[in-house]
Amino acid sequence: MPQYVVNERVTLIDALDKVIEKGAVVVGDLVVRVADVDLIYIGLRLIATSISKAEELMGRPILNQSREPTPEELEYVRNLETEIAKAESNISTLIEAGNPKETEQGLGKLVLTLVVLLKRLMEREAMRRIQRSSLANIDIQKLGLTFMALDKKVEELKLVFGLQDEDLNIELGPLGNLM
């Protein structure tokens, strides 16, 4: 008999991560009718899952994790490192940006919340892939630097809009917190 946790609040990000981790299948048929005459048939077959779950189901990795990095990938890593350094140097100068208008702050809050939500979902999948050893070292490095660069940009934009980390965790009423 399964054990259920009582009164534990689950966030939307936890629920979305569980769907991605376990996978979801949507199957449906749609018929468009006009004047009781079937005109268009649409067959829907959708599988939404993480790469790690797809690899598990296929019984093999999708990518060769032991491959050597390409020159393009190495250039990508160098560019990310430059972007991280640039964002870090801008953060201290942006503290004096002043108070942005309420509308801008609301829009900034919405956009940054979505960015952070998607980033956290992708980080969770990246960790699953790393734990399963299904990524090349260069892919792990690129992912880590990309997430670091994104963190720095989010930090920079939070300063511009006068937001704190807790401002990005939206309360969803009966659904609980977003993250």
Backbone bond lengths (Angstrom), bond angles and torsions (degrees), N, CA, C in turn:
res aa  C-N    CA-C-N  psi(-1)  N-CA   C-N-CA  omega(-1)  CA-C   N-CA-C  phi
1 M - - - 1.448 - - 1.526 108.37 -
2 P 1.338 118.04 130.32 1.468 119.83 -177.02 1.523 111.68 -69.05
3 Q 1.323 114.13 146.61 1.457 120.57 176.20 1.525 108.71 -91.40
4 Y 1.316 117.42 131.68 1.449 121.82 178.98 1.515 109.23 -112.35
5 V 1.313 115.71 138.90 1.448 120.98 177.54 1.521 107.36 -89.01
6 V 1.310 116.52 127.04 1.447 121.61 -178.18 1.525 109.48 -95.09
7 N 1.325 115.88 136.80 1.471 123.74 175.02 1.520 113.93 65.35
8 E 1.315 119.25 18.25 1.459 119.84 174.08 1.519 107.57 -89.24
9 R 1.312 115.65 123.12 1.460 119.73 -179.05 1.523 108.59 -81.69
10 V 1.297 114.93 128.07 1.453 121.54 178.79 1.520 107.30 -104.56
11 T 1.317 115.87 132.68 1.458 119.35 179.82 1.521 110.01 -85.36
12 L 1.312 116.43 163.18 1.457 121.46 178.23 1.523 110.62 -61.45
13 I 1.323 116.98 -38.35 1.465 119.22 179.68 1.522 110.33 -63.72
14 D 1.341 117.67 -37.17 1.467 120.33 176.75 1.527 110.84 -64.36
15 A 1.332 116.36 -41.75 1.462 120.26 -179.93 1.532 110.96 -66.11
16 L 1.327 117.26 -45.20 1.465 120.58 178.32 1.523 111.35 -63.37
17 D 1.323 116.56 -40.56 1.458 120.13 178.35 1.521 110.63 -62.25
18 K 1.308 118.11 -40.45 1.462 121.18 179.83 1.527 110.57 -64.83
19 V 1.334 117.73 -39.73 1.471 120.73 177.14 1.526 109.93 -62.87
20 I 1.334 116.95 -44.61 1.461 120.62 -179.83 1.528 110.44 -66.93
21 E 1.334 117.05 -41.57 1.458 120.64 -178.39 1.530 111.58 -65.77
22 K 1.317 117.69 -43.08 1.465 121.49 -176.46 1.527 112.45 -88.06
23 G 1.335 116.36 -29.53 1.455 120.43 -178.85 1.513 111.44 96.67
24 A 1.294 115.55 153.44 1.460 122.19 177.75 1.516 107.98 -141.46
25 V 1.315 115.70 140.37 1.455 121.52 178.78 1.520 107.54 -120.50
26 V 1.328 114.83 129.91 1.457 120.78 176.35 1.518 106.95 -120.56
27 V 1.321 115.11 123.12 1.455 120.76 179.09 1.515 106.58 -126.75
28 G 1.304 115.16 131.68 1.461 117.78 179.32 1.507 111.86 -161.02
29 D 1.283 114.32 157.48 1.462 121.94 176.43 1.510 107.94 -124.21
30 L 1.312 114.48 137.81 1.450 120.29 -179.99 1.516 107.96 -130.30
31 V 1.309 115.41 129.48 1.458 120.69 177.32 1.518 107.37 -120.50
32 V 1.321 115.17 125.53 1.457 120.85 177.34 1.527 107.56 -94.85
33 R 1.318 114.22 123.76 1.462 120.11 -177.69 1.516 109.61 -118.46
34 V 1.278 115.05 143.63 1.464 122.14 172.35 1.514 106.36 -131.24
35 A 1.318 116.76 127.06 1.465 122.77 -179.82 1.529 111.10 53.23
36 D 1.331 115.58 44.02 1.463 122.41 179.87 1.522 114.09 61.51
37 V 1.328 116.95 23.20 1.453 121.06 177.48 1.523 107.80 -118.30
38 D 1.333 116.41 122.19 1.457 120.63 177.07 1.522 108.97 -68.26
39 L 1.348 115.52 124.52 1.466 120.04 -177.76 1.527 112.91 -115.65
40 I 1.312 116.43 -37.86 1.461 119.75 -175.41 1.518 108.79 -133.64
41 Y 1.331 114.76 133.32 1.460 120.91 174.76 1.521 108.11 -114.54
42 I 1.321 116.14 130.68 1.459 121.42 176.64 1.522 107.06 -124.34
43 G 1.322 115.52 118.51 1.460 120.83 176.16 1.515 109.20 -100.46
44 L 1.311 116.54 122.77 1.459 121.31 -178.18 1.520 110.12 -105.75
45 R 1.299 115.64 126.50 1.457 122.64 174.83 1.522 106.29 -136.28
46 L 1.304 116.34 104.49 1.461 120.72 -175.26 1.519 109.67 -126.63
47 I 1.303 115.21 130.84 1.459 121.26 172.50 1.519 106.39 -119.97
48 A 1.321 115.57 122.81 1.459 120.80 176.93 1.522 107.14 -116.94
49 T 1.320 115.90 114.78 1.457 120.13 -179.52 1.518 109.58 -155.22
50 S 1.305 114.38 169.53 1.458 120.15 177.26 1.523 109.75 -80.64
51 I 1.304 116.01 160.11 1.466 120.47 176.57 1.521 109.88 -62.71
52 S 1.329 117.51 -38.70 1.464 119.32 -178.98 1.525 110.86 -63.19
53 K 1.330 118.30 -37.26 1.474 120.58 177.79 1.529 109.67 -70.28
54 A 1.320 117.81 -39.60 1.470 120.79 177.76 1.526 109.96 -62.23
55 E 1.324 116.85 -42.41 1.471 120.26 177.79 1.529 110.65 -62.57
56 E 1.323 116.02 -40.24 1.466 120.56 179.07 1.532 110.31 -63.15
57 L 1.323 116.61 -44.24 1.461 120.40 -179.41 1.529 111.96 -67.57
58 M 1.343 117.30 -36.07 1.460 121.52 -179.62 1.527 111.45 -80.27
59 G 1.326 116.28 -20.24 1.457 119.76 -179.71 1.514 114.10 76.99
60 R 1.318 116.85 17.51 1.465 120.59 179.16 1.524 109.15 -157.20
61 P 1.328 116.69 154.23 1.469 119.43 177.22 1.525 111.27 -71.40
62 I 1.300 115.48 150.02 1.468 120.60 178.29 1.524 109.95 -79.40
63 L 1.325 116.61 -37.40 1.462 121.02 -179.20 1.523 110.25 -116.16
64 N 1.318 115.87 155.56 1.454 122.13 175.98 1.522 108.42 -82.43
65 Q 1.333 117.12 106.46 1.463 120.58 -175.75 1.515 113.91 -75.06
66 S 1.319 118.20 -11.10 1.468 119.45 -178.67 1.527 112.39 -99.75
67 R 1.315 117.91 10.55 1.460 121.15 -178.54 1.529 110.98 -70.95
68 E 1.309 115.94 157.26 1.464 122.02 177.88 1.533 108.99 -83.72
69 P 1.340 117.06 144.63 1.468 119.16 179.07 1.528 111.69 -67.30
70 T 1.319 114.65 144.49 1.467 120.12 177.62 1.531 108.80 -82.43
71 P 1.333 117.54 162.37 1.473 119.37 175.31 1.531 112.03 -58.41
72 E 1.326 116.58 -34.70 1.473 120.49 178.74 1.527 110.64 -64.52
73 E 1.332 116.19 -40.40 1.462 119.77 179.50 1.525 110.88 -67.24
74 L 1.313 116.73 -39.95 1.463 119.95 178.27 1.532 110.72 -64.92
75 E 1.320 116.80 -38.38 1.466 121.15 176.20 1.529 110.30 -65.14
76 Y 1.322 116.68 -40.10 1.460 122.36 177.19 1.529 110.56 -58.79
77 V 1.325 116.39 -44.39 1.465 121.44 178.81 1.525 110.10 -62.94
78 R 1.324 117.80 -44.60 1.474 120.94 178.38 1.531 111.03 -60.90
79 N 1.330 116.79 -41.97 1.469 120.50 178.56 1.530 111.51 -63.59
80 L 1.319 116.48 -40.31 1.470 119.69 177.81 1.518 110.95 -63.54
81 E 1.319 117.08 -43.28 1.459 120.36 178.75 1.523 110.98 -61.30
82 T 1.320 117.30 -38.32 1.462 121.55 176.87 1.519 111.04 -65.58
83 E 1.325 117.16 -43.23 1.467 121.79 178.88 1.522 111.44 -62.46
84 I 1.327 117.01 -40.58 1.470 120.76 179.10 1.523 109.57 -63.52
85 A 1.323 117.35 -45.60 1.468 121.14 179.71 1.527 110.57 -62.48
86 K 1.339 117.14 -41.62 1.467 121.11 179.79 1.527 110.68 -64.18
87 A 1.334 117.06 -44.13 1.465 120.77 179.31 1.522 110.55 -63.64
88 E 1.326 117.18 -41.23 1.471 120.61 178.60 1.520 111.44 -61.42
89 S 1.322 117.08 -39.18 1.464 119.23 -179.49 1.527 111.73 -73.35
90 N 1.333 118.17 -28.27 1.464 121.49 179.42 1.517 112.96 -77.05
91 I 1.310 117.72 -25.92 1.463 120.56 -174.13 1.520 111.28 -58.95
92 S 1.319 117.70 -45.39 1.461 119.36 -177.52 1.524 111.73 -65.69
93 T 1.318 119.19 -31.43 1.466 120.48 179.88 1.518 111.70 -79.86
94 L 1.314 118.35 -20.95 1.456 120.55 -178.27 1.520 113.50 -82.30
95 I 1.314 117.25 -11.95 1.466 119.49 179.91 1.522 110.31 -61.02
96 E 1.317 118.42 -31.56 1.462 122.89 -179.31 1.528 112.56 -86.71
97 A 1.298 118.95 16.31 1.455 121.86 -175.45 1.520 112.92 -69.16
98 G 1.325 119.16 -13.41 1.458 120.96 179.78 1.516 111.72 85.53
99 N 1.325 115.51 -178.93 1.461 120.86 -178.93 1.527 110.53 -89.06
100 P 1.318 117.09 117.41 1.460 119.07 177.72 1.520 110.72 -72.57
101 K 1.317 116.16 162.62 1.465 120.92 179.38 1.518 109.76 -63.59
102 E 1.325 115.45 154.49 1.465 120.75 -177.80 1.528 112.11 -59.63
103 T 1.305 117.49 -37.89 1.470 120.72 -179.94 1.518 110.56 -64.96
104 E 1.308 116.19 -46.09 1.457 120.16 179.07 1.521 110.75 -61.89
105 Q 1.330 116.03 -39.54 1.455 119.68 -179.84 1.532 110.56 -65.01
106 G 1.325 116.94 -41.61 1.470 120.76 178.76 1.516 112.00 -63.28
107 L 1.321 115.57 -43.36 1.460 119.83 178.44 1.527 110.41 -66.88
108 G 1.319 116.27 -43.22 1.461 120.24 177.14 1.519 111.27 -60.29
109 K 1.325 117.01 -40.88 1.461 121.51 178.82 1.518 110.80 -62.05
110 L 1.322 117.58 -44.47 1.461 121.85 -179.56 1.530 110.95 -63.07
111 V 1.322 116.33 -49.83 1.465 120.80 -177.45 1.529 110.39 -64.27
112 L 1.322 117.51 -46.47 1.461 120.24 -179.10 1.524 111.74 -65.47
113 T 1.323 116.76 -35.29 1.470 119.96 177.50 1.517 109.98 -62.40
114 L 1.319 117.60 -44.75 1.469 120.83 178.87 1.527 111.31 -64.97
115 V 1.322 116.63 -41.35 1.465 120.63 179.07 1.530 110.16 -62.05
116 V 1.325 116.82 -45.92 1.470 121.03 -179.02 1.531 110.32 -66.15
117 L 1.324 117.58 -40.07 1.464 121.28 177.86 1.530 111.03 -59.28
118 L 1.325 116.18 -50.71 1.463 120.11 179.98 1.527 111.36 -64.48
119 K 1.317 117.22 -39.63 1.467 120.86 179.25 1.526 110.25 -62.04
120 R 1.315 117.36 -44.39 1.470 120.09 -179.24 1.528 111.29 -64.92
121 L 1.318 117.01 -39.21 1.467 119.41 176.26 1.529 110.58 -61.87
122 M 1.334 116.01 -44.54 1.460 119.50 -179.83 1.526 111.68 -67.33
123 E 1.335 118.02 -36.01 1.463 120.95 177.01 1.526 110.81 -62.26
124 R 1.322 116.32 -40.87 1.467 119.24 179.73 1.525 110.75 -63.26
125 E 1.320 116.61 -42.12 1.461 119.43 177.95 1.524 110.39 -67.62
126 A 1.323 117.25 -39.17 1.469 120.02 177.75 1.529 110.12 -59.85
127 M 1.317 117.33 -41.62 1.465 120.10 179.22 1.531 110.82 -65.25
128 R 1.320 117.40 -38.57 1.467 118.89 176.83 1.529 110.20 -62.45
129 R 1.331 116.65 -42.16 1.467 120.47 179.58 1.522 111.03 -65.46
130 I 1.327 117.46 -39.21 1.463 121.26 178.64 1.529 109.64 -65.88
131 Q 1.320 116.99 -44.10 1.467 120.48 -180.00 1.525 111.85 -63.31
132 R 1.322 117.34 -30.04 1.464 120.84 178.84 1.527 112.16 -88.88
133 S 1.311 116.34 2.37 1.470 122.48 -179.15 1.521 111.74 54.92
134 S 1.324 116.66 42.86 1.464 119.45 -178.85 1.530 112.14 -107.96
135 L 1.335 116.64 18.57 1.460 120.80 177.64 1.519 109.83 -125.93
136 A 1.321 115.94 144.57 1.465 121.10 173.01 1.526 108.36 -71.71
137 N 1.315 116.57 155.58 1.468 120.55 178.84 1.520 111.89 -56.22
138 I 1.319 117.54 -39.72 1.470 120.01 179.94 1.523 110.63 -65.49
139 D 1.335 117.07 -35.39 1.467 120.07 177.88 1.526 110.56 -66.31
140 I 1.329 116.65 -39.79 1.460 120.87 177.88 1.522 109.66 -63.87
141 Q 1.338 116.02 -42.91 1.467 120.18 179.19 1.528 110.65 -64.19
142 K 1.326 116.99 -44.37 1.469 120.45 179.59 1.525 111.12 -63.41
143 L 1.328 116.71 -42.86 1.463 119.66 178.38 1.523 111.01 -62.35
144 G 1.337 116.40 -47.45 1.460 119.89 -179.16 1.521 112.16 -59.31
145 L 1.319 115.98 -46.30 1.469 119.62 179.75 1.526 111.78 -67.81
146 T 1.314 117.49 -36.85 1.463 120.42 177.85 1.523 110.43 -63.78
147 F 1.331 116.89 -44.89 1.462 119.67 178.09 1.521 111.38 -65.20
148 M 1.348 116.80 -37.43 1.466 119.91 176.97 1.529 110.64 -64.12
149 A 1.330 116.09 -44.50 1.469 120.20 179.22 1.523 110.25 -62.23
150 L 1.311 116.73 -41.76 1.462 120.36 178.66 1.526 110.68 -64.60
151 D 1.336 117.30 -40.30 1.464 120.67 176.61 1.527 110.74 -59.11
152 K 1.328 116.20 -44.06 1.469 120.02 -179.15 1.525 111.11 -64.71
153 K 1.325 116.71 -41.10 1.474 119.89 178.57 1.522 110.74 -65.25
154 V 1.329 116.97 -41.34 1.467 120.26 178.17 1.522 109.69 -63.65
155 E 1.332 116.78 -42.96 1.465 120.94 177.85 1.528 110.47 -59.76
156 E 1.318 115.43 -43.60 1.463 121.55 179.05 1.535 110.53 -61.11
157 L 1.327 116.65 -45.95 1.463 120.66 -178.40 1.522 112.34 -71.14
158 K 1.322 117.58 -30.57 1.472 119.70 175.43 1.529 109.42 -62.70
159 L 1.330 116.46 -38.60 1.468 119.46 177.66 1.525 111.23 -66.34
160 V 1.323 116.62 -41.84 1.466 120.59 -179.88 1.521 110.42 -60.35
161 F 1.346 116.13 -42.28 1.459 120.49 -175.78 1.529 113.09 -93.66
162 G 1.322 117.42 1.41 1.463 120.29 178.46 1.519 112.76 67.29
163 L 1.315 117.40 39.42 1.463 121.99 -177.27 1.526 111.11 -109.29
164 Q 1.312 115.69 153.26 1.460 123.41 174.76 1.528 108.36 -112.41
165 D 1.328 116.78 166.38 1.467 120.96 178.81 1.523 111.96 -53.52
166 E 1.332 116.51 -44.56 1.466 119.94 -177.55 1.527 113.04 -65.20
167 D 1.335 118.11 -21.36 1.463 120.98 176.83 1.526 111.91 -68.28
168 L 1.324 116.96 -21.78 1.459 121.07 -176.77 1.526 112.60 -90.81
169 N 1.321 117.85 -2.58 1.461 121.60 178.94 1.522 107.97 -101.93
170 I 1.311 115.82 86.59 1.458 122.41 -173.64 1.521 110.68 -72.76
171 E 1.326 115.62 137.20 1.473 121.93 175.06 1.525 107.74 -81.28
172 L 1.333 116.14 125.47 1.458 121.74 -176.24 1.523 112.71 -105.67
173 G 1.311 117.23 28.00 1.460 120.85 178.20 1.516 110.72 66.58
174 P 1.357 116.97 -127.31 1.464 119.89 -177.28 1.526 113.78 -64.14
175 L 1.325 117.20 -18.63 1.459 120.48 178.21 1.524 112.20 -78.44
176 G 1.327 117.07 -14.20 1.458 120.35 -178.57 1.517 111.33 91.15
177 N 1.318 115.42 -157.59 1.460 120.55 179.61 1.527 110.73 -81.95
178 L 1.304 115.35 153.05 1.457 120.83 177.87 1.517 111.22 -64.13
179 M 1.329 116.60 -45.28 1.476 120.23 -176.07 1.515 111.01 -128.00
